[in-house]
Amino acid sequence: MTNPEIPAGTWTIDPSHSEVGFSVRHLMVSKVKGNFETFEGTITIAEDPLASSVTAEVDLSSINTRDEGRDGHLKSADFFEVENHPKLTFTSTSVEPSGSDFKVTGDLTIKGTTKSVVLDLEFNGVHPDPWGGTRAGFSAETEISRKEFGVDFEIPMDGGGVVVGDKIKVILEVEAVLAS
């Protein structure tokens, strides 16, 4: 593994050019996708990239699955209980090489429950922007069990299975701006 060519410093996630998305099985036959529209985060790149860190916060009330009724249900006590737990947070604890990519381990907190998760991270490069700044891109994925975070609403189906699956695939596309 070679060190990525990314300048050390503090990078701010640009929400208008980033996405926090997810997919989950529905009725055991398809996947429903959605995203969170409001989030923020900071990436601190160290001189040794493996000593870098990231923190992020997601406003759970900004969930968008393209169905207002479903989004309202996801915000309720059956799922995220946003009235009492409005934010999802992530704080990295380590960065390790993984072939030409990286594994970022961190503490994910949902509904007051914190678990360690591993993000498979791809560094997509650095480029100057038209406004005199510098931007970096990252793609990351992980899979979590919603039940492990206390999001354990179940509706069994006739013949077996459940309406909403337990495994949630989290998909991140991040563009960050180097602080000047």
NORTAUR-V163853 format. One record per pair of residues at least 4 apart in sequence whose ideal C-beta (glycine too) atoms are under 8 Angstrom apart, sorted by sequence separation. I is the first residue (numbers start at 1). J is the second residue. If there is no record, write none. Layout:
# NORTAUR-V163853
i/j
I/J
I/J
This chain:
# NORTAUR-V163853
i/j
14/18
25/29
26/30
45/49
46/50
47/51
58/62
67/71
68/72
69/73
70/74
71/75
72/76
75/79
76/80
77/81
81/85
82/86
97/101
98/102
109/113
128/132
129/133
144/148
145/149
147/151
156/160
157/161
162/166
13/18
25/30
26/31
46/51
65/70
73/78
74/79
75/80
76/81
80/85
97/102
98/103
109/114
128/133
129/134
144/149
146/151
147/152
156/161
157/162
25/31
26/32
46/52
65/71
73/79
74/80
77/83
96/102
97/103
108/114
128/134
129/135
146/152
156/162
157/163
24/31
25/32
45/52
46/53
64/71
75/82
95/102
96/103
107/114
108/115
127/134
128/135
155/162
156/163
23/31
24/32
44/52
63/71
95/103
107/115
108/116
126/134
127/135
154/162
155/163
23/32
43/52
44/53
65/74
95/104
96/105
107/116
108/117
126/135
154/163
155/164
23/33
43/53
44/54
94/104
95/105
106/116
107/117
126/136
127/137
154/164
22/33
23/34
43/54
63/74
94/105
105/116
106/117
125/136
126/137
153/164
21/33
22/34
42/54
63/75
92/104
93/105
94/106
105/117
124/136
125/137
21/34
22/35
41/54
42/55
92/105
93/106
105/118
106/119
123/136
124/137
21/35
41/55
42/56
61/75
92/106
93/107
104/118
105/119
123/137
124/138
20/35
21/36
41/56
60/75
91/106
103/118
104/119
123/138
124/139
19/35
20/36
40/56
41/57
90/106
91/107
103/119
122/138
39/56
40/57
63/80
90/107
103/120
104/121
121/138
122/139
39/57
89/107
90/108
103/121
121/139
122/140
20/39
39/58
89/108
90/109
101/120
102/121
121/140
147/166
38/58
39/59
60/80
88/108
89/109
101/121
102/122
120/140
146/166
18/39
38/59
61/82
88/109
101/122
102/123
119/140
120/141
145/166
146/167
36/58
37/59
60/82
88/110
98/120
101/123
119/141
120/142
145/167
146/168
15/38
36/59
38/61
39/62
93/116
119/142
144/167
145/168
15/39
36/60
38/62
118/142
143/167
144/168
15/40
37/62
60/85
61/86
85/110
117/142
143/168
13/39
36/62
37/63
60/86
85/111
95/121
143/169
144/170
13/40
36/63
37/64
59/86
60/87
85/112
90/117
117/144
142/169
143/170
12/40
13/41
35/63
36/64
59/87
60/88
141/169
142/170
12/41
13/42
34/63
35/64
58/87
115/144
141/170
12/42
13/43
34/64
57/87
58/88
80/110
81/111
141/171
11/42
12/43
34/65
57/88
58/89
80/111
140/171
141/172
10/42
11/43
33/65
34/66
57/89
140/172
10/43
11/44
32/65
56/89
57/90
115/148
139/172
10/44
11/45
55/89
56/90
115/149
138/172
139/173
140/174
9/44
10/45
55/90
113/148
138/173
139/174
9/45
54/90
55/91
104/140
108/144
113/149
137/173
138/174
8/45
34/71
54/91
55/92
113/150
137/174
7/45
8/46
20/58
32/70
53/91
54/92
111/149
112/150
137/175
138/176
6/45
8/47
53/92
110/149
111/150
136/175
137/176
52/92
110/150
111/151
135/175
136/176
108/149
110/151
135/176
53/95
135/177
136/178
6/49
13/56
52/95
134/177
135/178
51/95
133/177
134/178
3/48
4/49
50/95
133/178
3/49
49/95
50/96
50/97
133/180
129/177
41/90
54/104
36/88
54/106
119/172
80/151
79/151
79/153
78/153
43/136
43/138
1/97
1/99
1/100
6/123
17/135
4/123
7/126
6/126
5/126
14/135
24/146
11/136
7/134
28/157
6/136
27/157
43/174
28/161
41/174
43/176
27/161
28/162
27/163
26/163
28/165
26/164
25/164
26/165
24/164
25/165
24/165
25/167
24/167
24/168
23/168
24/169
22/168
23/169
22/169
22/170
23/171
21/170
22/171
20/170
21/171
21/172
19/171
20/172
21/173
19/172
18/172
19/173
18/173
18/174
18/175
17/175
18/176
13/174
14/175
13/175
14/176
13/176
14/177
12/176
11/176
12/177
11/177
11/178
12/179
10/178
11/179
9/178
10/179
9/179
7/178
